[in-house]
């Protein structure tokens, strides 16, 4: 193959993957809080009992040891810095909502903790928790954090303080990467096979885990920069929390295929001498998820259906809309499944002790999701639009003052819109919104109507000075979309986003506002999705998922009238697929090579995966015996050139 052919082949095969790259840059810090923001935060502080001690007692209870230093990637990249959030202490600064600050202080309690006899948790090593249950011969590990490096560091820390026991089982509570991505830092695939270790998850786990972000990976990964504040500096003007934990470990992500699936509504297992009662809870927080009880320890594990925050029904980064009514139903089931449990622990945040407190905790979560669902539906049927419902929906006092269900990760307004979308879609029924103008064109016309950009900025400045930040943001967004080079509008919009972020109780909203402000000042990130970090997980991903994502990358207008047929053959696994374009749609099926195909691409599966990840170089392709092309190379290149490669660093706050 020619060098030009190789470049086209490699670029075309790079498909959509999930997640984000490592910390590559730190965004421009925000400014100071205005008098309006300071006053708003002061009112917030007066409305809540922020000095309530129970949360701090719970977050610190059972501390065995605190970690120090950093967790590094192989190339020296800092993945976790245990000193990075030491500033989250004392009274809330004017640039942070005081309720969020309290929550951030609680999440900053990192270390190894004893939950109860025989159960320990490692918190603060990643966004999620690793839970260890002491078996007869070793540790039963529940959830493996996000990446190999953080999982390995957490387990090593536990062994240092609790003894060097082997891992005797690995459980995945659900199909989100912050709970399985570090699997290979806990135990190797070879060790699982050699020692016949149980790897337990619920039905559908593997399919959901490998496909959730694959289809729209570049968009979801790019938007997650906003949700998690990935490139924000760790400071009182930047990232203070993510709601579920301090930050995400962006290292090397992997997975282990479960060898024991929980398929029934309730199933029991005895694992290394410990009895677990598992409960399938799919389709709420995650497509595949399970909770469980450990009767001998009087413990209940709520996975991620329960956390010390209102969860989201539709993440800021994007996902399939979650079912609030089903979620509330699972909370009622949890109350019925508790038995005599005296401790609840989840895979984020800190535990709850005492049966009556656990019942209250679960009841509050049940009723927040049920109230959100029922009241949104009531207003839907009264003819209100999503934005109108979000503006009018408020929790009753009995739910509003419960810290464990406040919106630090999810947000009531965003969740109301999610319920609307779940039932009716994004369209609000107004014919004017059936076929609106594209944002840039609409923005140009609004700015013209306002009397030009200078006039619009003047009006926005007056709104900003009056503390009317939502209106200032809406108006300035039009100006910036009409002309992304308008420096005055961008600067004022960035300052506006600063204030909205400083006052936001939801960490996801704060991070989104402050990331938007930083990108207005400094532009989009230089680097988007880091595909190479997913090699271990991609090796377990079925070929069909890649081909589905390739089909979603086909440039339809360019493919119109094209009718290529390509054979994809794996020489090592003896699988073969036919790919063909018909009606500007890319189809695939597993089948023997078609004799009338334009070309046949033969390669090994590992090379295919490395090409997916963008790690295959010239030696791996051009000079390798693992890749061969027969038939028309020109047609193969033409076929592959029709598949777009998404850069994963597109602009969001400008166009």
TITI-710738 format. One line per field, with one value per residue (C-alpha): residue in three letters; x, y, z. Coordinates in Angstrom, 2 decimals. Layout:
! residues N
code c(ala, ...)
east c(X, ...)
north c(Y, ...)
up c(Z, ...)
***
This chain:
! residues 655
code c(unk, unk, unk, unk, unk, unk, unk, unk, unk, unk, unk, unk, unk, unk, unk, unk, unk, unk, unk, unk, unk, unk, unk, unk, unk, unk, unk, unk, unk, unk, unk, unk, unk, unk, unk, unk, unk, unk, unk, unk, unk, unk, unk, unk, unk, unk, unk, unk, unk, unk, unk, unk, unk, unk, unk, unk, unk, unk, unk, unk, unk, unk, unk, unk, unk, unk, unk, unk, unk, unk, unk, unk, unk, unk, unk, unk, unk, unk, unk, unk, unk, unk, unk, unk, unk, unk, unk, unk, unk, unk, unk, unk, unk, unk, unk, unk, unk, unk, unk, unk, unk, unk, unk, unk, unk, unk, unk, unk, unk, unk, unk, unk, unk, unk, unk, unk, unk, unk, unk, unk, unk, unk, unk, unk, unk, unk, unk, unk, unk, unk, unk, unk, unk, unk, unk, unk, unk, unk, unk, unk, unk, unk, unk, unk, unk, unk, unk, unk, unk, unk, unk, unk, unk, unk, unk, unk, unk, unk, unk, unk, unk, unk, unk, unk, unk, unk, unk, unk, unk, unk, unk, unk, unk, unk, unk, unk, unk, unk, unk, unk, unk, unk, unk, unk, unk, unk, unk, unk, unk, unk, unk, unk, unk, unk, unk, unk, unk, unk, unk, unk, unk, unk, unk, unk, unk, unk, unk, unk, unk, unk, unk, unk, unk, unk, unk, unk, unk, unk, unk, unk, unk, unk, unk, unk, unk, unk, unk, unk, unk, unk, unk, unk, unk, unk, unk, unk, unk, unk, unk, unk, unk, unk, unk, unk, unk, unk, unk, unk, unk, unk, unk, unk, unk, unk, unk, unk, unk, unk, unk, unk, unk, unk, unk, unk, unk, unk, unk, unk, unk, unk, unk, unk, unk, unk, unk, unk, unk, unk, unk, unk, unk, unk, unk, unk, unk, unk, unk, unk, unk, unk, unk, unk, unk, unk, unk, unk, unk, unk, unk, unk, unk, unk, unk, unk, unk, unk, unk, unk, unk, unk, unk, unk, unk, unk, unk, unk, unk, unk, unk, unk, unk, unk, unk, unk, unk, unk, unk, unk, unk, unk, unk, unk, unk, unk, unk, unk, unk, unk, unk, unk, unk, unk, unk, unk, unk, unk, unk, unk, unk, unk, unk, unk, unk, unk, unk, unk, unk, unk, unk, unk, unk, unk, unk, unk, unk, unk, unk, unk, unk, unk, unk, unk, unk, unk, unk, unk, unk, unk, unk, unk, unk, unk, unk, unk, unk, unk, unk, unk, unk, unk, unk, unk, unk, unk, unk, unk, unk, unk, unk, unk, unk, unk, unk, unk, unk, unk, unk, unk, unk, unk, unk, unk, unk, unk, unk, unk, unk, unk, unk, unk, unk, unk, unk, unk, unk, unk, unk, unk, unk, unk, unk, unk, unk, unk, unk, unk, unk, unk, unk, unk, unk, unk, unk, unk, unk, unk, unk, unk, unk, unk, unk, unk, unk, unk, unk, unk, unk, unk, unk, unk, unk, unk, unk, unk, unk, unk, unk, unk, unk, unk, unk, unk, unk, unk, unk, unk, unk, unk, unk, unk, unk, unk, unk, unk, unk, unk, unk, unk, unk, unk, unk, unk, unk, unk, unk, unk, unk, unk, unk, unk, unk, unk, unk, unk, unk, unk, unk, unk, unk, unk, unk, unk, unk, unk, unk, unk, unk, unk, unk, unk, unk, unk, unk, unk, unk, unk, unk, unk, unk, unk, unk, unk, unk, unk, unk, unk, unk, unk, unk, unk, unk, unk, unk, unk, unk, unk, unk, unk, unk, unk, unk, unk, unk, unk, unk, unk, unk, unk, unk, unk, unk, unk, unk, unk, unk, unk, unk, unk, unk, unk, unk, unk, unk, unk, unk, unk, unk, unk, unk, unk, unk, unk, unk, unk, unk, unk, unk, unk, unk, unk, unk, unk, unk, unk, unk, unk, unk, unk, unk, unk, unk, unk, unk, unk, unk, unk, unk, unk, unk, unk, unk, unk, unk, unk, unk, unk, unk, unk, unk, unk, unk, unk, unk, unk, unk, unk, unk, unk, unk, unk, unk, unk, unk, unk, unk, unk, unk, unk, unk, unk, unk, unk, unk, unk, unk, unk, unk, unk, unk, unk, unk, unk, unk, unk, unk)
east c(0.00, 1.19, 1.81, -1.20, -3.40, -2.24, -3.06, -6.55, -7.08, -5.91, -7.86, -11.04, -10.85, -10.39, -13.87, -15.75, -14.55, -15.67, -14.11, -11.62, -7.92, -5.50, -5.01, -3.33, -3.92, -5.34, -8.01, -7.75, -8.91, -12.10, -12.40, -13.86, -17.38, -19.55, -21.59, -24.69, -23.08, -21.76, -25.25, -26.85, -24.44, -25.01, -28.76, -28.08, -25.99, -28.76, -31.36, -29.55, -28.04, -24.55, -22.93, -24.97, -22.33, -23.72, -22.40, -18.87, -19.01, -20.12, -17.55, -14.70, -15.99, -13.79, -10.69, -7.76, -5.23, -5.01, -3.03, -0.32, 1.46, 0.28, -0.83, 1.05, 0.62, 3.56, 4.54, 4.58, 1.17, -0.45, -3.71, -4.50, -2.88, -3.99, -2.95, -4.87, -8.05, -6.54, -7.84, -11.38, -11.45, -13.00, -15.71, -16.96, -15.16, -17.31, -16.64, -18.32, -21.93, -21.76, -23.90, -21.64, -18.61, -19.93, -20.43, -16.96, -15.45, -17.18, -15.97, -12.45, -12.25, -10.04, -8.51, -9.05, -12.11, -13.59, -17.32, -18.09, -16.43, -15.23, -16.04, -13.69, -13.80, -11.15, -12.46, -10.77, -8.51, -10.89, -14.39, -15.90, -15.24, -13.56, -15.20, -13.41, -15.24, -13.12, -13.63, -12.28, -9.13, -8.85, -10.52, -13.78, -13.39, -16.52, -15.91, -12.51, -12.50, -11.92, -8.43, -5.71, -3.45, -5.93, -7.27, -3.77, -2.80, -5.98, -5.56, -1.88, -2.77, -5.34, -2.88, -0.28, -2.64, -4.81, -2.46, -1.33, -4.30, -5.14, -8.18, -10.69, -13.51, -14.32, -17.83, -19.00, -22.09, -22.92, -21.86, -20.29, -16.55, -15.75, -16.71, -14.96, -12.23, -9.53, -10.26, -6.79, -5.27, -7.09, -6.49, -5.25, -7.22, -4.59, -5.03, -8.81, -8.45, -5.72, -7.40, -10.95, -11.85, -15.49, -16.02, -19.65, -21.97, -25.61, -27.10, -26.23, -23.16, -20.59, -22.69, -23.57, -20.07, -18.42, -21.06, -22.47, -20.16, -18.82, -21.50, -21.30, -17.95, -16.42, -19.47, -20.02, -16.32, -16.07, -19.10, -17.76, -14.94, -17.68, -19.49, -16.37, -14.38, -11.50, -9.28, -10.22, -7.59, -8.14, -9.02, -11.87, -12.31, -12.21, -12.86, -13.89, -15.88, -17.78, -20.69, -19.89, -16.24, -13.26, -12.17, -11.83, -8.66, -7.89, -5.39, -5.54, -9.02, -9.73, -12.34, -12.72, -15.53, -17.79, -17.88, -20.90, -23.99, -26.89, -29.87, -32.84, -34.53, -32.92, -30.11, -27.77, -24.11, -21.63, -18.35, -15.21, -17.42, -19.53, -23.23, -24.42, -28.04, -28.04, -30.91, -31.10, -31.99, -31.50, -32.69, -32.51, -29.08, -27.42, -28.70, -27.13, -26.89, -27.30, -27.60, -26.98, -27.19, -24.53, -26.71, -23.95, -22.61, -26.08, -24.98, -26.77, -24.87, -26.81, -24.45, -25.14, -28.92, -28.19, -25.58, -25.22, -26.73, -29.67, -28.56, -29.16, -31.89, -29.98, -26.28, -24.90, -22.44, -25.39, -26.74, -29.99, -32.71, -33.25, -36.59, -37.47, -40.52, -38.55, -35.82, -38.35, -39.71, -36.24, -35.99, -39.18, -37.76, -34.60, -36.68, -38.29, -34.89, -33.07, -33.94, -32.11, -29.29, -27.41, -25.10, -25.64, -22.70, -22.62, -20.01, -19.76, -19.58, -19.77, -21.95, -24.97, -25.17, -28.25, -31.33, -33.74, -31.34, -30.93, -34.70, -35.00, -32.15, -33.71, -37.19, -35.94, -34.35, -37.48, -39.69, -37.37, -37.50, -41.22, -42.07, -39.94, -41.66, -45.23, -45.14, -43.42, -46.06, -48.82, -47.46, -46.92, -50.61, -51.41, -49.62, -46.41, -43.15, -39.87, -38.42, -41.66, -41.77, -38.11, -38.82, -41.86, -40.85, -39.68, -39.32, -41.48, -39.76, -39.55, -37.34, -35.60, -33.66, -32.24, -28.54, -28.33, -30.76, -29.71, -28.58, -24.81, -24.56, -28.03, -30.20, -33.96, -34.41, -32.39, -34.15, -37.57, -36.55, -35.33, -38.73, -40.36, -37.95, -38.51, -42.22, -42.54, -39.08, -37.27, -39.99, -42.31, -45.31, -44.96, -44.94, -42.47, -39.96, -40.57, -38.06, -36.08, -33.19, -29.70, -28.10, -25.68, -28.31, -30.78, -28.10, -27.24, -30.86, -31.39, -28.29, -29.51, -32.90, -31.17, -29.54, -26.16, -23.56, -22.44, -25.98, -26.60, -23.40, -24.43, -27.77, -26.00, -23.59, -26.51, -28.04, -24.72, -24.37, -27.89, -27.04, -29.39, -26.89, -29.26, -30.51, -27.00, -25.84, -28.71, -28.16, -24.37, -24.62, -26.43, -23.70, -20.89, -22.64, -23.23, -19.55, -17.14, -14.46, -16.30, -13.81, -15.96, -18.93, -16.77, -15.10, -18.40, -19.99, -17.03, -17.50, -21.21, -20.51, -18.10, -20.90, -23.39, -20.79, -19.84, -23.48, -24.38, -25.09, -24.73, -21.08, -21.98, -23.48, -20.58, -18.04, -19.96, -20.22, -16.56, -15.32, -17.41, -15.88, -12.37, -12.89, -14.28, -11.00, -8.63, -10.45, -11.34, -8.84, -5.92, -6.55, -9.80, -10.48, -7.42, -8.20, -4.99, -6.00, -8.82, -6.71, -7.44, -11.18, -11.24, -9.62, -12.81, -15.20, -17.09, -16.24, -19.92, -19.75, -16.90, -18.75, -21.90, -19.88, -18.24, -21.69, -22.66, -19.56, -20.47, -20.81, -24.27, -24.24, -20.82, -21.96, -25.08, -24.97, -22.00, -22.34, -19.09, -18.86, -15.87, -14.89, -13.31, -11.50, -9.75, -6.98, -6.49, -10.10, -11.42, -14.29, -15.33, -17.76, -19.31, -19.61, -21.62, -23.11, -26.70, -28.89, -26.08, -26.25, -23.36, -24.51, -22.58, -23.18, -21.04, -20.68, -18.19, -16.33, -18.47, -16.90, -18.13, -16.65, -14.66, -11.86, -10.95, -9.07, -7.44, -5.80, -5.49, -7.89, -5.14, -4.00, -7.60, -8.02, -4.77, -5.96, -9.22, -7.20, -4.87, -1.77, -0.89, 1.99, 3.64, 5.54, 2.32, 0.53, 2.56, 5.38, 3.33, 2.34, -0.78, -2.53, -3.24, -5.45, -6.79, -9.01, -9.19, -7.13, -8.48, -12.05, -11.04, -9.55, -12.61, -14.86, -12.90, -12.63, -16.42, -16.15, -15.60, -13.16, -14.55, -11.81, -13.57, -12.53, -15.30, -16.33, -19.28, -19.55, -18.58, -19.14)
north c(0.00, 3.53, 5.97, 8.00, 4.90, 4.06, 7.56, 7.37, 3.90, 4.78, 8.04, 6.40, 3.49, 5.75, 5.68, 7.15, 6.15, 7.15, 9.24, 12.08, 12.54, 13.12, 16.53, 18.38, 21.98, 24.15, 26.63, 30.36, 31.04, 32.92, 36.39, 37.60, 37.29, 40.37, 41.92, 40.28, 36.83, 37.38, 38.38, 35.39, 32.99, 34.63, 34.11, 30.48, 30.04, 31.46, 29.09, 25.85, 24.45, 24.25, 23.60, 20.40, 17.98, 14.56, 14.64, 15.44, 12.70, 10.18, 11.25, 10.81, 7.75, 4.68, 6.37, 3.94, 6.01, 8.96, 8.80, 11.28, 12.33, 11.65, 8.86, 9.09, 7.58, 5.76, 8.92, 11.02, 12.60, 13.44, 11.52, 12.20, 14.73, 14.14, 17.69, 19.35, 19.88, 20.85, 24.37, 23.00, 23.76, 26.25, 28.73, 28.98, 31.61, 34.13, 32.29, 29.02, 28.31, 27.55, 24.42, 23.03, 24.01, 21.96, 18.98, 19.47, 19.40, 16.10, 14.56, 15.76, 13.24, 10.80, 7.61, 4.01, 3.67, 0.85, 0.74, -2.09, -5.34, -7.03, -4.12, -1.29, 1.51, 3.47, 6.97, 9.86, 7.75, 8.44, 9.82, 6.53, 4.23, 0.86, -1.35, -4.34, -7.19, -9.58, -13.16, -16.35, -16.27, -12.76, -9.56, -9.40, -6.17, -4.21, -1.80, -1.08, 2.73, 4.43, 3.45, 0.90, 3.36, 4.57, 1.06, -0.35, 2.48, 2.09, -1.68, -1.32, 1.26, -1.10, -4.00, -1.80, -1.14, -4.27, -7.02, -8.43, -10.66, -11.82, -10.73, -13.57, -12.00, -8.84, -7.37, -4.63, -2.85, -1.27, -0.44, 3.03, 3.27, 4.86, 1.50, -0.98, 0.90, -0.01, -3.75, -4.67, -2.75, -5.13, -8.48, -9.65, -11.66, -14.40, -14.52, -14.71, -17.66, -19.45, -19.15, -19.32, -16.11, -14.96, -11.75, -10.88, -8.34, -8.06, -9.20, -6.92, -5.48, -6.26, -4.99, -1.76, -1.21, -1.45, 0.41, 3.17, 5.92, 4.33, 5.61, 9.29, 9.17, 12.38, 14.48, 12.90, 13.02, 16.67, 17.61, 15.69, 18.25, 20.66, 18.34, 17.29, 20.54, 18.50, 21.41, 23.80, 24.70, 23.18, 26.30, 28.26, 29.89, 26.61, 22.94, 22.19, 18.98, 16.80, 16.00, 12.28, 12.76, 15.05, 14.18, 11.51, 9.49, 9.83, 6.99, 3.67, 2.19, -1.51, -4.13, -7.79, -9.85, -11.21, -14.98, -14.96, -12.93, -12.03, -12.57, -12.86, -10.12, -11.50, -14.05, -15.25, -16.15, -17.32, -15.66, -16.66, -17.70, -14.51, -14.59, -11.88, -11.26, -9.43, -7.38, -6.46, -2.77, -2.03, 1.01, 3.71, 5.10, 2.70, 0.32, -2.62, -2.29, -4.31, -3.58, -6.12, -7.04, -8.77, -10.23, -11.39, -7.81, -6.22, -4.13, -2.87, -1.76, 0.73, 0.82, 4.24, 4.36, 5.95, 8.62, 11.61, 13.85, 14.06, 12.16, 13.23, 11.88, 13.27, 14.07, 17.40, 15.42, 13.63, 10.06, 8.24, 9.74, 7.84, 6.68, 8.65, 6.52, 3.28, 4.83, 5.74, 2.18, 0.77, 2.94, 1.39, -2.02, -1.07, -0.29, -3.72, -5.41, -3.77, -6.39, -5.53, -3.58, -1.23, 0.31, 1.54, 2.13, 3.26, 3.43, 7.21, 9.49, 8.22, 5.67, 6.00, 4.14, 3.17, 1.41, 4.30, 6.76, 4.43, 4.14, 7.93, 8.31, 5.92, 7.36, 10.86, 9.64, 7.71, 10.75, 13.22, 11.16, 10.42, 14.07, 15.24, 12.76, 13.31, 17.09, 17.38, 15.12, 17.14, 20.33, 18.58, 17.74, 21.35, 22.43, 23.83, 23.67, 22.22, 25.62, 26.70, 23.50, 23.87, 27.42, 26.47, 23.13, 23.27, 20.49, 20.54, 21.70, 18.14, 17.16, 20.45, 20.56, 17.03, 17.40, 13.86, 14.67, 18.20, 18.85, 18.61, 16.26, 16.24, 19.34, 19.60, 21.94, 19.76, 16.64, 18.17, 18.72, 15.11, 13.82, 15.95, 14.57, 11.01, 11.24, 13.88, 14.46, 17.78, 19.48, 21.56, 21.50, 25.08, 25.09, 27.99, 25.51, 22.80, 24.23, 26.99, 28.75, 27.41, 29.11, 31.28, 32.56, 33.17, 34.96, 37.30, 38.30, 38.86, 41.04, 43.02, 43.44, 44.68, 47.47, 45.82, 44.08, 47.21, 48.00, 44.40, 44.35, 47.63, 46.12, 42.98, 45.10, 46.84, 43.44, 42.22, 45.31, 44.69, 41.07, 39.74, 37.14, 34.73, 37.45, 38.78, 35.27, 34.73, 38.06, 37.76, 34.20, 35.61, 38.20, 35.64, 33.16, 35.95, 36.95, 34.74, 37.40, 39.98, 40.31, 42.57, 40.20, 37.16, 38.86, 39.95, 36.54, 34.89, 37.18, 36.35, 32.62, 33.16, 34.58, 31.89, 29.28, 30.88, 30.79, 27.30, 24.60, 21.79, 20.96, 19.97, 23.41, 25.22, 23.23, 23.84, 27.59, 27.95, 25.75, 27.80, 30.98, 29.58, 28.52, 31.95, 33.35, 30.72, 28.70, 24.99, 22.43, 21.65, 17.96, 16.04, 12.39, 10.29, 7.04, 5.28, 5.19, 2.76, -0.02, -2.52, -1.93, -1.89, -5.30, -6.63, -4.67, -6.72, -5.86, -5.09, -2.07, -0.58, -1.17, 0.47, 3.51, 3.56, 3.56, 6.52, 8.30, 7.84, 11.19, 10.67, 13.48, 12.36, 8.72, 9.46, 7.35, 5.28, 1.49, 0.08, -3.39, -4.28, -7.50, -7.20, -10.42, -11.21, -13.68, -14.69, -15.03, -16.32, -13.83, -12.05, -9.20, -7.72, -3.92, -2.20, 1.18, 1.29, 4.40, 6.37, 4.01, 1.81, -1.71, -4.67, -8.33, -11.22, -13.43, -15.10, -12.70, -11.62, -12.64, -9.46, -7.08, -4.08, -4.96, -7.24, -5.95, -8.77, -8.09, -9.35, -8.25, -6.67, -4.55, -3.57, -2.48, -0.49, 1.24, 2.06, 3.61, 5.49, 3.76, 1.77, 3.38, 2.75, -0.29, -1.83, -1.38, -0.64, -2.99, -5.59, -9.04, -8.61, -6.45, -7.26, -5.73, -7.56, -6.19, -2.48, -0.45, 2.69, 1.66, 0.76, 4.21, 5.87, 3.84, 4.70, 8.36, 8.62, 7.95, 11.10, 11.16, 13.29, 15.39, 15.57, 19.18, 21.16, 24.58, 24.77, 28.36, 29.87, 28.93)
up c(0.00, -0.70, 2.14, 0.89, 0.96, 4.46, 5.72, 4.25, 5.69, 9.18, 9.31, 8.12, 10.54, 13.57, 14.97, 17.89, 21.33, 24.81, 27.53, 27.61, 27.29, 30.10, 31.66, 28.82, 29.75, 32.49, 31.51, 32.17, 35.74, 36.42, 37.93, 41.21, 42.54, 42.09, 44.89, 43.41, 43.53, 47.05, 48.20, 46.46, 48.13, 51.50, 51.15, 50.28, 53.40, 55.58, 54.14, 55.04, 58.26, 56.75, 60.12, 60.64, 61.99, 61.00, 57.45, 58.63, 61.25, 58.62, 56.02, 58.54, 60.38, 60.33, 58.90, 58.79, 56.83, 54.43, 51.18, 50.29, 47.13, 43.60, 41.30, 38.00, 34.55, 32.96, 31.08, 34.27, 33.77, 37.10, 37.36, 41.02, 43.35, 46.94, 47.85, 45.01, 47.02, 50.37, 49.73, 50.21, 53.91, 56.30, 55.37, 51.80, 49.70, 47.79, 44.51, 45.59, 46.49, 50.25, 49.95, 47.23, 49.32, 52.23, 49.92, 48.43, 51.93, 52.63, 49.37, 50.20, 53.05, 51.17, 52.44, 53.53, 55.76, 57.79, 57.03, 59.43, 60.45, 57.26, 54.89, 53.87, 51.31, 49.45, 48.75, 46.99, 44.76, 41.87, 41.40, 42.59, 45.53, 45.66, 48.28, 49.83, 51.54, 53.57, 52.45, 53.97, 51.84, 50.42, 49.26, 47.32, 45.32, 44.45, 41.55, 40.06, 39.72, 36.36, 35.27, 35.85, 37.69, 40.31, 40.95, 41.40, 43.76, 45.83, 46.22, 47.08, 49.74, 51.24, 51.30, 53.00, 55.90, 55.98, 54.86, 51.54, 50.80, 47.28, 45.31, 45.36, 43.33, 41.40, 41.24, 38.88, 40.20, 36.84, 33.31, 33.74, 33.17, 36.53, 38.08, 35.78, 33.88, 36.42, 36.37, 35.11, 38.01, 40.37, 38.71, 35.31, 32.81, 33.12, 36.90, 36.54, 34.19, 36.15, 39.56, 38.21, 40.01, 39.86, 37.90, 38.62, 36.98, 35.97, 32.68, 29.77, 31.48, 28.80, 25.92, 27.72, 29.09, 25.67, 23.68, 25.90, 24.67, 21.49, 19.12, 20.12, 21.90, 20.48, 21.36, 24.77, 25.59, 24.55, 26.64, 29.63, 29.77, 30.84, 33.24, 35.14, 34.77, 33.39, 32.39, 35.20, 37.75, 41.18, 43.14, 44.67, 41.25, 39.36, 40.08, 43.67, 43.15, 40.69, 42.99, 43.12, 44.09, 43.58, 40.06, 37.39, 36.87, 33.15, 32.83, 30.97, 30.79, 30.61, 31.36, 32.28, 30.85, 33.60, 33.96, 36.29, 35.37, 37.64, 35.36, 37.70, 39.71, 42.87, 43.08, 45.81, 45.66, 48.26, 47.31, 49.18, 52.09, 52.14, 51.21, 48.81, 47.79, 44.44, 43.00, 39.31, 38.83, 35.10, 33.20, 35.86, 36.75, 34.30, 31.62, 33.51, 37.30, 40.47, 44.17, 46.92, 50.58, 52.71, 55.48, 57.84, 57.97, 58.09, 55.12, 52.01, 48.89, 46.78, 43.77, 42.18, 42.42, 45.79, 46.48, 48.78, 46.09, 43.75, 40.67, 37.09, 34.83, 31.86, 32.34, 31.17, 29.02, 27.41, 27.58, 27.01, 29.20, 32.44, 33.80, 36.95, 37.74, 37.52, 39.66, 42.34, 42.16, 42.76, 45.88, 47.23, 46.41, 48.32, 51.40, 51.11, 50.61, 53.52, 56.11, 59.32, 57.62, 59.91, 57.32, 53.79, 51.47, 47.86, 45.15, 45.51, 48.55, 52.15, 54.01, 56.29, 59.62, 61.64, 60.28, 60.80, 59.15, 56.16, 55.79, 55.86, 53.36, 50.84, 51.39, 50.60, 47.36, 46.41, 46.90, 45.14, 41.93, 42.29, 43.02, 40.09, 37.81, 38.96, 39.13, 35.76, 34.19, 35.87, 34.30, 30.96, 30.90, 31.80, 28.62, 30.10, 28.13, 29.48, 30.37, 32.04, 34.10, 35.11, 36.26, 38.33, 39.83, 43.46, 45.98, 49.10, 52.30, 53.63, 50.68, 50.04, 53.31, 53.09, 52.18, 50.80, 47.98, 47.09, 43.54, 43.73, 40.74, 39.25, 39.24, 39.67, 36.69, 34.37, 35.65, 34.95, 31.33, 31.22, 32.33, 29.62, 27.02, 28.23, 27.41, 24.67, 23.22, 22.95, 20.85, 23.04, 20.70, 19.47, 15.63, 15.68, 17.07, 14.47, 12.00, 13.72, 12.05, 12.76, 15.80, 13.84, 11.42, 14.22, 16.22, 13.33, 12.93, 16.66, 16.82, 13.81, 15.49, 18.65, 16.66, 16.12, 18.25, 20.11, 21.18, 22.24, 24.31, 25.97, 26.97, 28.20, 30.23, 31.91, 32.69, 34.09, 36.27, 37.59, 38.40, 35.71, 34.55, 32.83, 30.49, 29.93, 29.00, 26.57, 24.83, 24.67, 23.37, 20.32, 19.78, 20.06, 17.74, 15.23, 15.39, 17.31, 16.86, 18.95, 21.79, 23.96, 23.82, 24.56, 27.52, 29.03, 28.41, 30.15, 33.16, 33.12, 33.10, 36.01, 38.15, 37.17, 38.06, 41.36, 42.48, 41.19, 43.76, 41.20, 40.56, 37.00, 36.33, 38.00, 35.99, 32.76, 33.30, 34.30, 31.46, 29.03, 30.44, 30.16, 26.54, 25.66, 26.95, 25.61, 22.95, 22.80, 24.12, 21.87, 22.31, 22.23, 22.95, 23.81, 22.01, 22.95, 26.62, 25.78, 24.30, 27.08, 26.82, 23.02, 22.95, 24.57, 22.34, 19.71, 16.12, 15.49, 17.82, 15.77, 12.52, 13.91, 14.86, 11.42, 9.85, 12.01, 10.69, 7.01, 5.24, 3.76, 1.16, -0.09, -0.17, -2.21, -5.35, -4.19, -4.03, -2.69, -1.14, 1.04, 2.77, 6.21, 7.16, 10.45, 9.77, 13.42, 14.63, 11.27, 11.37, 8.23, 7.58, 4.50, 4.46, 1.77, 0.99, -0.22, -0.39, 1.30, 4.30, 5.47, 6.33, 7.69, 8.43, 9.53, 6.48, 4.21, 1.88, -1.06, -4.37, -6.07, -3.44, -4.64, -2.24, 0.65, 3.68, 5.67, 9.03, 12.58, 15.28, 17.46, 14.50, 13.80, 17.43, 17.37, 14.22, 16.00, 18.82, 16.49, 17.84, 14.72, 12.86, 9.49, 10.76, 12.02, 8.72, 5.63, 6.58, 8.42, 7.29, 9.44, 6.83, 3.20, 0.54, -2.47, -5.19, -6.00, -3.56, -5.16, -4.36, -0.80, -0.28, -1.84, 0.44, 3.57, 2.65, 2.99, 6.75, 8.79, 11.66, 14.49, 16.13, 19.51, 20.18, 18.47, 19.72, 22.12, 23.35, 19.97, 16.35)
***
